[in-house]
Amino acid sequence: MSGQRLTGSRAWLAKVLGDLRASYWAVPGLCLVGAHLLAALTLLADRHHPELAAAMPTAFPDMQAAGARGLLTLMASSVIGVAGVMFSMTMVAVSFASGNFGPRLIGNFMRDRGTQWSLGILVGTFAFCLQILRAVQPGSNADGFLPSLSLNAALWLTLISTCTMVYFVHHVPEIIKVSNIAAALGRRLETCLREEIGAAPSDAAWQIPAGDPVARPSLGRSGYVQTLDTDRLQDIADCNQWRLRLCAQPGDFVAAGMPVLEVFAEDGARAPDDRDHGALCACFAIGDERTENQDLTFLVDQLVEMTARALSSGVNDPFTACDCLNRMYAALDVLLTCPTGAPQDEYGQMGRNRTTFCGLLERSFAASCPYIVTDRMVCDHASVLVARLRASARTDRDIEALDRLAEGLNGAKPA
């Protein structure tokens, strides 16, 4: 069972990778390490291969050690000062966006690669200049050391940092522009839907196992299920002749003693022991907040939240609400127009929730209705989008759901 437990830890590995993806320290940390390695390589070349520096055009003719130290000090202090200003701008932008569009959108800004690499380049340049500054030694030709190749590299890195600063000043307004936020959420939602449709099995509808469960393991900790390793769960079930039913899905909140699984033993199969419980629970990774990893409804909820805030009395921005509705419409259209058709069964392997058209419609447009009906323009726009979806609907169930939504919108339109 140790092998099962180790393989089940892939859920925690996926969680860790997701946390690194949404951190402001992972990419800058890599840039910091890369800067130290680059400094070691250039200094090594300056010491052991001076012909390389002699063969390259230098930007510092007749540079002395004192001048080199002063220049490196100036570059390092300037770069780290700009990095501090950039970090302050990032915090202001994140605070503004979370206050106006919703606190759950902070993760979108934390995952922004442009911000992460901008901070990383400046921090790396600062570290590189410090390393070269430490190596410069004044003195005669025998005792002194002036790394020409490293000085040129420091100058180029400083120029790159200057370009990065200009890019960042342009990038910050872009990432907090509400249309870009909605567009990014909509694109990721469409991508997740296409991936889920492509990975959906074509087997028969899942049936709840008969009988009483022989075990109901819990995680012993409260939080949100962020990652679930269904493949490993199925492998464990097949090896032990069990059938599993999920009681908690990615995005669900679980209490410490709440069962996350129900284990049903087939004829002659043994019940799970403590080691089996550990292997099963290792397939779940929980955290303190919801993430979009394996939980595309979180993306939908963010669009609904933006719609609600846009139509609040304090903001009153119907155009943003219409933009969010457009992104929801595009996601629903993916389900209606996919070649294989949207899943019709609500439950898949082990009772895993599937994204059906009716379910996504309920989670998006229907959830937004209480806010949409307060504004005539947004309500009319929503009715137009619903009519477009009805023209593409394939099943009677989808048409009925759209008709009910259209009736609710038409009946609740403000005068």
C-alpha positions as CSV (number, residue, x, y, z in Angstrom):
1,M,0.0,0.0,0.0
2,S,3.0,2.4,0.3
3,G,3.1,2.6,-3.5
4,Q,-0.6,3.5,-3.6
5,R,0.0,6.2,-1.0
6,L,2.9,7.7,-2.8
7,T,1.1,7.8,-6.2
8,G,-1.9,9.3,-4.5
9,S,0.2,12.2,-3.4
10,R,0.0,13.5,-7.0
11,A,-3.0,15.5,-5.8
12,W,-0.8,17.4,-3.4
13,L,1.9,17.8,-6.0
14,A,-0.7,19.4,-8.3
15,K,-1.8,21.7,-5.5
16,V,1.7,22.8,-4.8
17,L,2.3,23.5,-8.4
18,G,-0.9,25.5,-8.5
19,D,0.2,27.5,-5.4
20,L,3.5,28.2,-7.0
21,R,1.8,29.4,-10.2
22,A,-0.2,31.9,-8.1
23,S,2.7,33.3,-6.1
24,Y,4.8,36.4,-6.4
25,W,7.9,34.7,-5.1
26,A,8.4,31.6,-7.3
27,V,9.4,33.3,-10.6
28,P,11.4,36.1,-8.8
29,G,13.1,33.3,-6.8
30,L,14.1,31.5,-10.0
31,C,15.4,34.8,-11.5
32,L,17.4,35.3,-8.3
33,V,19.0,31.9,-8.5
34,G,19.6,32.4,-12.3
35,A,21.3,35.8,-11.6
36,H,23.7,34.2,-9.1
37,L,24.6,31.4,-11.6
38,L,25.1,33.9,-14.4
39,A,27.3,36.0,-12.2
40,A,29.4,33.0,-11.4
41,L,29.8,32.0,-15.0
42,T,30.7,35.5,-16.2
43,L,33.2,35.9,-13.4
44,L,34.7,32.5,-14.2
45,A,35.1,33.6,-17.8
46,D,36.7,36.8,-16.8
47,R,39.2,35.0,-14.5
48,H,40.2,32.1,-16.7
49,H,39.4,33.3,-20.2
50,P,40.3,37.0,-20.5
51,E,40.6,36.6,-24.2
52,L,36.8,36.5,-24.3
53,A,36.5,39.9,-22.8
54,A,39.2,41.2,-25.1
55,A,37.5,40.0,-28.2
56,M,34.2,41.7,-27.3
57,P,33.5,45.4,-27.7
58,T,33.5,47.0,-24.3
59,A,31.2,49.8,-23.1
60,F,33.7,50.8,-20.4
61,P,37.0,51.8,-22.0
62,D,39.8,52.7,-19.5
63,M,37.5,51.8,-16.6
64,Q,39.2,51.7,-13.2
65,A,38.1,49.6,-10.2
66,A,36.8,52.6,-8.3
67,G,34.7,53.7,-11.2
68,A,33.4,50.2,-11.7
69,R,32.4,49.8,-8.1
70,G,30.6,53.2,-8.2
71,L,28.7,52.3,-11.4
72,L,27.7,48.9,-10.1
73,T,26.5,50.5,-6.8
74,L,24.4,53.0,-8.8
75,M,22.9,50.3,-11.0
76,A,22.0,48.1,-8.0
77,S,20.5,50.8,-5.9
78,S,18.5,52.2,-8.9
79,V,17.1,48.8,-9.9
80,I,16.1,47.8,-6.4
81,G,14.5,51.2,-5.9
82,V,12.4,50.7,-9.1
83,A,11.5,47.2,-7.9
84,G,10.1,48.6,-4.7
85,V,8.0,51.1,-6.7
86,M,6.8,48.4,-9.0
87,F,5.8,46.2,-6.0
88,S,3.9,49.1,-4.5
89,M,2.1,49.6,-7.8
90,T,1.2,45.9,-7.9
91,M,-0.3,46.0,-4.4
92,V,-2.3,49.1,-5.2
93,A,-3.6,47.5,-8.4
94,V,-4.6,44.3,-6.6
95,S,-6.3,46.2,-3.8
96,F,-8.2,48.3,-6.3
97,A,-9.3,45.4,-8.4
98,S,-10.3,43.2,-5.4
99,G,-12.3,46.0,-3.9
100,N,-14.2,46.9,-7.1
101,F,-14.5,43.5,-8.9
102,G,-14.4,41.0,-6.0
103,P,-11.9,39.6,-3.6
104,R,-11.9,36.2,-5.4
105,L,-10.3,37.8,-8.4
106,I,-7.0,38.3,-6.5
107,G,-5.8,34.9,-7.7
108,N,-6.1,36.1,-11.3
109,F,-3.6,38.9,-10.6
110,M,-1.3,36.7,-8.6
111,R,-1.0,34.3,-11.6
112,D,-0.2,37.1,-14.0
113,R,3.1,36.2,-15.7
114,G,3.9,39.7,-16.8
115,T,4.0,41.0,-13.2
116,Q,5.9,37.9,-11.9
117,W,8.6,38.2,-14.6
118,S,8.9,42.0,-14.2
119,L,9.6,41.7,-10.5
120,G,12.0,38.7,-11.2
121,I,14.0,40.6,-13.8
122,L,14.6,43.5,-11.5
123,V,15.4,41.4,-8.5
124,G,17.8,39.3,-10.6
125,T,19.6,42.3,-12.0
126,F,20.1,43.7,-8.4
127,A,21.5,40.4,-7.3
128,F,23.8,40.2,-10.3
129,C,25.2,43.7,-9.7
130,L,25.9,42.8,-6.1
131,Q,27.8,39.7,-7.0
132,I,30.0,41.6,-9.6
133,L,30.5,44.5,-7.1
134,R,31.8,42.0,-4.5
135,A,34.3,40.6,-7.1
136,V,35.8,43.9,-8.2
137,Q,39.1,44.4,-6.5
138,P,41.2,47.6,-6.8
139,G,45.0,47.3,-7.1
140,S,47.8,46.8,-9.5
141,N,47.7,44.5,-12.5
142,A,48.7,41.5,-10.3
143,D,46.4,42.2,-7.3
144,G,43.4,43.9,-8.9
145,F,40.5,42.4,-10.7
146,L,38.2,44.2,-13.1
147,P,35.7,41.8,-14.7
148,S,35.0,43.4,-18.1
149,L,32.7,40.7,-19.4
150,S,30.7,40.8,-16.2
151,L,30.4,44.6,-16.3
152,N,29.1,44.5,-19.8
153,A,26.6,41.9,-18.7
154,A,25.5,44.1,-15.8
155,L,25.0,47.0,-18.2
156,W,22.8,44.9,-20.5
157,L,20.8,43.6,-17.6
158,T,20.2,47.1,-16.4
159,L,19.0,48.1,-19.9
160,I,16.7,45.1,-19.9
161,S,15.4,46.2,-16.5
162,T,14.7,49.7,-17.9
163,C,12.6,48.2,-20.7
164,T,10.9,46.0,-18.2
165,M,9.9,49.0,-16.1
166,V,8.4,50.7,-19.2
167,Y,6.5,47.5,-20.0
168,F,5.3,47.2,-16.4
169,V,3.9,50.7,-16.3
170,H,1.9,49.8,-19.4
171,H,0.9,46.4,-18.1
172,V,-0.6,47.4,-14.7
173,P,-3.5,49.4,-16.2
174,E,-4.1,46.6,-18.6
175,I,-4.5,43.9,-16.0
176,I,-7.0,45.9,-14.0
177,K,-9.1,46.9,-17.0
178,V,-12.4,45.3,-16.3
179,S,-12.9,44.1,-19.9
180,N,-9.6,42.3,-19.9
181,I,-10.5,40.6,-16.6
182,A,-13.8,39.4,-17.9
183,A,-12.1,38.3,-21.2
184,A,-9.4,36.3,-19.4
185,L,-12.0,34.6,-17.2
186,G,-14.1,33.8,-20.3
187,R,-11.2,32.4,-22.2
188,R,-10.1,30.1,-19.4
189,L,-13.7,28.9,-18.9
190,E,-14.0,28.0,-22.6
191,T,-10.7,26.2,-22.5
192,C,-11.7,24.2,-19.4
193,L,-15.0,23.3,-21.0
194,R,-13.3,22.0,-24.2
195,E,-10.8,20.0,-22.2
196,E,-13.6,18.5,-20.1
197,I,-15.7,17.6,-23.2
198,G,-12.7,16.0,-24.8
199,A,-11.8,14.0,-21.7
200,A,-15.4,12.9,-21.0
201,P,-15.8,9.1,-21.3
202,S,-18.5,7.7,-23.5
203,D,-19.6,5.0,-21.1
204,A,-23.1,4.5,-19.7
205,A,-24.5,6.8,-17.0
206,W,-23.0,6.2,-13.6
207,Q,-25.2,4.3,-11.1
208,I,-25.1,4.6,-7.3
209,P,-23.6,1.4,-5.9
210,A,-26.2,-0.9,-4.2
211,G,-25.9,-1.7,-0.5
212,D,-24.3,0.1,2.4
213,P,-20.8,1.5,2.3
214,V,-18.2,-0.4,4.3
215,A,-16.1,2.7,4.9
216,R,-16.5,6.5,4.8
217,P,-13.0,8.0,5.2
218,S,-12.6,11.7,6.1
219,L,-9.6,14.0,5.8
220,G,-9.3,15.1,9.4
221,R,-9.0,18.7,8.3
222,S,-11.5,21.3,7.2
223,G,-11.1,23.3,4.0
224,Y,-11.9,23.4,0.3
225,V,-11.1,20.4,-2.0
226,Q,-8.7,21.9,-4.5
227,T,-7.3,18.8,-6.3
228,L,-8.7,15.3,-6.7
229,D,-6.7,12.4,-8.3
230,T,-9.6,10.4,-9.7
231,D,-7.2,8.1,-11.7
232,R,-5.4,6.9,-8.6
233,L,-8.7,6.5,-6.8
234,Q,-10.0,4.3,-9.6
235,D,-6.7,2.3,-9.5
236,I,-7.1,1.6,-5.8
237,A,-10.7,0.6,-6.2
238,D,-9.9,-1.8,-9.1
239,C,-7.1,-3.4,-7.1
240,N,-9.3,-4.1,-4.1
241,Q,-12.6,-4.8,-5.9
242,W,-14.3,-1.7,-4.4
243,R,-16.7,0.8,-5.9
244,L,-16.3,4.4,-4.8
245,R,-18.8,7.2,-4.5
246,L,-17.5,10.8,-4.1
247,C,-19.1,12.8,-1.3
248,A,-16.9,15.8,-1.9
249,Q,-16.0,17.3,-5.3
250,P,-13.3,19.9,-6.2
251,G,-14.6,23.2,-5.0
252,D,-16.6,21.8,-2.1
253,F,-16.0,22.7,1.5
254,V,-15.4,19.8,3.8
255,A,-15.3,19.7,7.6
256,A,-12.7,17.7,9.5
257,G,-14.9,14.7,10.2
258,M,-17.0,14.9,7.0
259,P,-16.8,11.8,4.8
260,V,-15.3,12.6,1.4
261,L,-15.8,9.0,0.0
262,E,-18.1,6.1,0.4
263,V,-16.5,2.7,-0.2
264,F,-18.6,-0.2,-1.4
265,A,-17.1,-3.7,-1.3
266,E,-18.0,-6.2,-4.0
267,D,-18.6,-9.8,-3.1
268,G,-15.7,-11.3,-1.2
269,A,-13.7,-8.0,-1.1
270,R,-12.2,-6.9,2.2
271,A,-13.0,-3.6,4.0
272,P,-10.5,-0.9,3.9
273,D,-8.0,-0.7,6.8
274,D,-6.2,2.3,8.2
275,R,-3.5,2.2,5.5
276,D,-6.2,2.0,2.8
277,H,-7.8,5.1,4.4
278,G,-4.5,6.9,4.1
279,A,-4.1,5.9,0.5
280,L,-7.6,7.1,-0.4
281,C,-7.4,10.4,1.5
282,A,-4.0,11.1,-0.1
283,C,-5.9,11.5,-3.4
284,F,-7.5,14.6,-2.0
285,A,-5.7,18.0,-1.6
286,I,-7.5,20.7,0.4
287,G,-6.7,24.3,1.0
288,D,-8.2,27.5,2.5
289,E,-9.8,28.8,-0.7
290,R,-11.4,27.7,-3.9
291,T,-9.3,27.6,-7.0
292,E,-10.1,27.1,-10.7
293,N,-8.0,23.9,-10.8
294,Q,-10.5,21.1,-11.6
295,D,-13.4,23.5,-10.6
296,L,-14.5,25.5,-13.6
297,T,-17.6,26.6,-11.8
298,F,-15.3,28.9,-9.8
299,L,-14.7,30.8,-13.0
300,V,-18.4,31.1,-13.6
301,D,-19.0,32.3,-10.1
302,Q,-16.4,35.0,-10.6
303,L,-18.2,36.3,-13.7
304,V,-21.5,36.2,-11.8
305,E,-19.9,38.2,-8.9
306,M,-18.6,40.8,-11.4
307,T,-22.1,41.1,-12.8
308,A,-23.6,41.5,-9.4
309,R,-21.0,44.2,-8.4
310,A,-21.4,46.0,-11.7
311,L,-25.2,46.3,-11.2
312,S,-25.0,47.3,-7.5
313,S,-26.2,50.8,-6.6
314,G,-22.7,51.9,-5.7
315,V,-21.2,51.0,-9.1
316,N,-24.1,51.0,-11.6
317,D,-22.1,49.9,-14.6
318,P,-24.4,48.0,-17.0
319,F,-21.8,47.8,-19.7
320,T,-19.5,45.6,-17.6
321,A,-22.5,43.4,-16.7
322,C,-23.3,43.0,-20.4
323,D,-19.6,42.1,-21.1
324,C,-19.7,39.4,-18.4
325,L,-23.0,38.0,-19.8
326,N,-21.3,37.8,-23.2
327,R,-18.5,35.7,-21.7
328,M,-21.1,33.4,-20.1
329,Y,-22.9,33.1,-23.4
330,A,-19.7,32.2,-25.2
331,A,-19.0,29.4,-22.7
332,L,-22.6,28.0,-23.0
333,D,-22.2,28.2,-26.8
334,V,-19.1,25.9,-26.5
335,L,-21.3,23.2,-25.0
336,L,-24.0,23.6,-27.6
337,T,-21.8,23.7,-30.7
338,C,-19.2,21.1,-29.8
339,P,-19.1,18.2,-32.3
340,T,-19.6,15.5,-29.8
341,G,-22.3,17.2,-27.9
342,A,-22.4,18.4,-24.3
343,P,-22.7,15.7,-21.6
344,Q,-26.2,14.9,-20.7
345,D,-25.5,12.8,-17.6
346,E,-24.8,14.9,-14.5
347,Y,-22.5,12.3,-12.9
348,G,-19.5,10.6,-14.3
349,Q,-16.9,8.3,-12.9
350,M,-17.4,7.6,-9.1
351,G,-20.2,10.2,-9.1
352,R,-18.0,13.0,-10.3
353,N,-20.0,16.1,-11.3
354,R,-20.1,16.7,-15.1
355,T,-20.7,20.1,-16.6
356,T,-24.0,19.9,-18.5
357,F,-25.6,22.7,-20.4
358,C,-28.5,23.0,-18.0
359,G,-26.2,23.0,-15.0
360,L,-24.0,25.7,-16.5
361,L,-27.0,27.8,-17.5
362,E,-28.3,27.6,-14.0
363,R,-24.9,28.5,-12.5
364,S,-24.4,31.5,-14.9
365,F,-27.5,33.2,-16.3
366,A,-30.0,32.0,-13.8
367,A,-27.7,32.9,-10.9
368,S,-27.3,36.4,-12.4
369,C,-31.0,36.9,-12.8
370,P,-31.7,38.6,-9.5
371,Y,-29.2,41.3,-10.5
372,I,-30.0,41.4,-14.2
373,V,-33.7,42.2,-13.7
374,T,-32.9,45.4,-11.9
375,D,-31.6,47.0,-15.1
376,R,-33.6,47.2,-18.3
377,M,-30.7,47.4,-20.7
378,V,-28.9,44.4,-19.2
379,C,-32.1,42.4,-19.0
380,D,-32.8,43.1,-22.7
381,H,-29.3,42.1,-23.6
382,A,-29.6,38.8,-21.6
383,S,-32.9,38.1,-23.4
384,V,-31.1,38.4,-26.8
385,L,-28.3,36.1,-25.7
386,V,-30.8,33.5,-24.4
387,A,-32.6,33.6,-27.8
388,R,-29.3,33.0,-29.6
389,L,-28.6,30.0,-27.4
390,R,-32.1,28.6,-28.0
391,A,-31.5,28.7,-31.8
392,S,-28.5,26.4,-31.2
393,A,-30.0,24.1,-28.6
394,R,-30.1,20.4,-29.6
395,T,-32.2,18.7,-26.9
396,D,-35.7,19.3,-25.5
397,R,-34.3,19.5,-22.0
398,D,-32.0,22.4,-23.1
399,I,-34.8,24.2,-24.9
400,E,-37.1,23.9,-21.9
401,A,-34.4,25.3,-19.6
402,L,-33.9,28.3,-22.0
403,D,-37.6,28.9,-22.3
404,R,-38.0,29.0,-18.6
405,L,-35.1,31.5,-18.3
406,A,-36.5,33.7,-21.1
407,E,-39.9,33.7,-19.4
408,G,-38.3,34.8,-16.1
409,L,-36.4,37.6,-17.8
410,N,-39.4,38.9,-19.8
411,G,-41.7,38.7,-16.8
412,A,-39.2,40.6,-14.5
413,K,-38.2,43.3,-16.9
414,P,-38.3,46.7,-15.2
415,A,-40.6,49.3,-16.7
